[in-house]
Amino acid sequence: MSESIACIGMGVIGCGWASHFSGQGIEVHAWDPDSKSEDLFKRTIEQAWPSMEKLGLAKGASPDLVVFHKKIEEAVENCSLVQESSPERLELKQELLSTIDKACTTDCVIASSTSGYLVSDLALHCSVAPERVVVGHPFNPVYLLPLVELVAGPQTSVSTMDRAEGIYSNSGKTVLRLEKEIDGFIADRLQEAMWREALHMVANGEATVEQLDLSITAGPGLRWALMGPMLTFHLAGGEGGMAHMLDHFGPSLQSPWTRLEAPELTEHLRNAVVDGCSEEAAGRSVADLVIERDKGLTAIIQTIKNLNIETSEKDTNDEGSD
Ligand SMILES: NC(=O)c1ccc[n+]([C@@H]2O[C@H](COP(=O)([O-])OP(=O)(O)OC[C@H]3O[C@@H](n4cnc5c(N)ncnc54)[C@H](O)[C@@H]3O)[C@@H](O)[C@H]2O)c1
């Protein structure tokens, strides 16, 4: 693959992107103001590579494809995509994107990994070619989870969106394309709605952190790896499907189960959630948990791949028997 990609901001997400692209045989030019980021990348890729290998590396894949630069201008020149993954602070990102806008070629796509800012706000100071700015929102760990939410701003050109979609898809990502910007995009809006409810329950002493996690990992979370919340409820309606589900449960959904206001993040709530996570981790460090998570995710992704192969083989056989 001839693409060359710049990863700007090499924390959790930047290192994840660089691992993903290098596993796909793509050259990565990295830059971060913190010199420690090179060590973080080494630790990330060392830990990520076995899982990536299990799921299939591309020809030419190598961690050596990631090269760190001293100057941001050197990292972004001659790239087809710049993936910005700096801290989630609007002014910092605006300034950084403006620097990138001035330094890269005009046909280069500039994508922000932001978890929620709108392209129109991010590209405010990009005066050279704001039409090539998009949001390319990934999911952690970026080297395993395929989803990227690709979001256009009011000035983004269709050809930029097409190029971005092509680069991400060719690297094995699943692209969810949003032609119009919306707050929180799609997946984060869903995640945040659930997290808001969870924080309320902790704040009110209604559930512990551990109970909240178990309620998902032993329940709906298992279904969500296979079907989203909509198709899951379609099946929950029995033979009547979603129509029965809505007619049956619709009236009760009007009851005030959902607290749409954000809970106040008091010191007490913050500490209760932090302490709850630490109790649940039961001595396991973040690094231990990352290894556990990646092992599980790799097994789930492999199982889903095999299920898809079985289904397509069955479809081919069924077609053949007509
Ligand atoms: N962590 C997640 O689960 C997640 C998921 C999806 C998207 N994101 C988004 O990705 C972005 C990065 O998040 P993260 O979790 O990797 O944060 P992080 O704190 O792990 O990493 C941020 C990196 O940016 C670097 N940095 C600081 N100032 C910079 C500057 N001026 N220019 C370039 N780099 C700079 C830091 O040195 C650090 O290495 C954020 O926009 C975040 O919303 C995070």
The ligand as an SDF file (V2000), in Angstrom:
LIG
                    3D

 44 48  0  0  0  0  0  0  0  0999 V2000
   -9.0260    7.6170   24.9870 N   0  0  0  0  0  0  0  0  0  0  0  0
  -10.0830    7.2470   24.2830 C   0  0  0  0  0  0  0  0  0  0  0  0
  -10.7610    6.2620   24.5920 O   0  0  0  0  0  0  0  0  0  0  0  0
  -10.4660    8.0140   23.0290 C   0  0  0  0  0  0  0  0  0  0  0  0
  -11.3080    7.3820   22.0970 C   0  0  0  0  0  0  0  0  0  0  0  0
  -11.6090    8.0470   20.9060 C   0  0  0  0  0  0  0  0  0  0  0  0
  -11.1100    9.3130   20.6750 C   0  0  0  0  0  0  0  0  0  0  0  0
  -10.3080    9.9270   21.6060 N   0  0  0  0  0  0  0  0  0  0  0  0
   -9.7770   11.2570   21.2960 C   0  0  0  0  0  0  0  0  0  0  0  0
   -8.4130   11.1350   20.9060 O   0  0  0  0  0  0  0  0  0  0  0  0
   -7.7020   12.3130   21.2780 C   0  0  0  0  0  0  0  0  0  0  0  0
   -6.4920   11.9250   22.1190 C   0  0  0  0  0  0  0  0  0  0  0  0
   -6.9240   11.2720   23.2850 O   0  0  0  0  0  0  0  0  0  0  0  0
   -5.9570   10.3090   24.1140 P   0  0  0  0  0  0  0  0  0  0  0  0
   -6.8480    9.4960   24.9770 O   0  0  0  0  0  0  0  0  0  0  0  0
   -4.9950    9.6480   23.2100 O   0  0  0  0  0  0  0  0  0  0  0  0
   -5.1830   11.3690   25.0280 O   0  0  0  0  0  0  0  0  0  0  0  0
   -3.7230   11.2270   25.7010 P   0  0  0  0  0  0  0  0  0  0  0  0
   -3.7110   12.1810   26.8050 O   0  0  0  0  0  0  0  0  0  0  0  0
   -3.4160    9.7920   25.9560 O   0  0  0  0  0  0  0  0  0  0  0  0
   -2.7350   11.7160   24.5320 O   0  0  0  0  0  0  0  0  0  0  0  0
   -2.6310   13.0340   24.0870 C   0  0  0  0  0  0  0  0  0  0  0  0
   -1.2620   13.2140   23.4520 C   0  0  0  0  0  0  0  0  0  0  0  0
   -1.2050   14.5110   22.8790 O   0  0  0  0  0  0  0  0  0  0  0  0
    0.0750   15.0700   23.1460 C   0  0  0  0  0  0  0  0  0  0  0  0
    0.0070   16.5280   23.0380 N   0  0  0  0  0  0  0  0  0  0  0  0
   -0.0590   17.4550   24.0170 C   0  0  0  0  0  0  0  0  0  0  0  0
   -0.0850   18.6970   23.4720 N   0  0  0  0  0  0  0  0  0  0  0  0
   -0.0340   18.5230   22.1250 C   0  0  0  0  0  0  0  0  0  0  0  0
    0.0000   19.4180   21.0220 C   0  0  0  0  0  0  0  0  0  0  0  0
   -0.0560   20.7200   21.1850 N   0  0  0  0  0  0  0  0  0  0  0  0
    0.0670   18.8890   19.7800 N   0  0  0  0  0  0  0  0  0  0  0  0
    0.1150   17.5630   19.5780 C   0  0  0  0  0  0  0  0  0  0  0  0
    0.0830   16.6640   20.5770 N   0  0  0  0  0  0  0  0  0  0  0  0
    0.0170   17.1440   21.8380 C   0  0  0  0  0  0  0  0  0  0  0  0
    0.4320   14.5770   24.5440 C   0  0  0  0  0  0  0  0  0  0  0  0
    1.8330   14.6480   24.7500 O   0  0  0  0  0  0  0  0  0  0  0  0
   -0.1080   13.1430   24.4860 C   0  0  0  0  0  0  0  0  0  0  0  0
    0.8800   12.2350   24.0200 O   0  0  0  0  0  0  0  0  0  0  0  0
   -8.6900   13.2060   21.9980 C   0  0  0  0  0  0  0  0  0  0  0  0
   -9.2110   14.1370   21.0920 O   0  0  0  0  0  0  0  0  0  0  0  0
   -9.7780   12.2390   22.4540 C   0  0  0  0  0  0  0  0  0  0  0  0
  -11.0310   12.8330   22.6050 O   0  0  0  0  0  0  0  0  0  0  0  0
   -9.9650    9.2990   22.7830 C   0  0  0  0  0  0  0  0  0  0  0  0
  1  2  1  0
  2  3  2  0
  2  4  1  0
  4  5  1  0
  4 44  2  0
  5  6  2  0
  6  7  1  0
  7  8  2  0
  8  9  1  0
  8 44  1  0
  9 10  1  0
  9 42  1  0
 10 11  1  0
 11 12  1  0
 11 40  1  0
 12 13  1  0
 13 14  1  0
 14 15  2  0
 14 16  1  0
 14 17  1  0
 17 18  1  0
 18 19  2  0
 18 20  1  0
 18 21  1  0
 21 22  1  0
 22 23  1  0
 23 24  1  0
 23 38  1  0
 24 25  1  0
 25 26  1  0
 25 36  1  0
 26 27  1  0
 26 35  1  0
 27 28  2  0
 28 29  1  0
 29 30  1  0
 29 35  2  0
 30 31  1  0
 30 32  2  0
 32 33  1  0
 33 34  2  0
 34 35  1  0
 36 37  1  0
 36 38  1  0
 38 39  1  0
 40 41  1  0
 40 42  1  0
 42 43  1  0
M  CHG  2   8   1  16  -1
M  END
$$$$
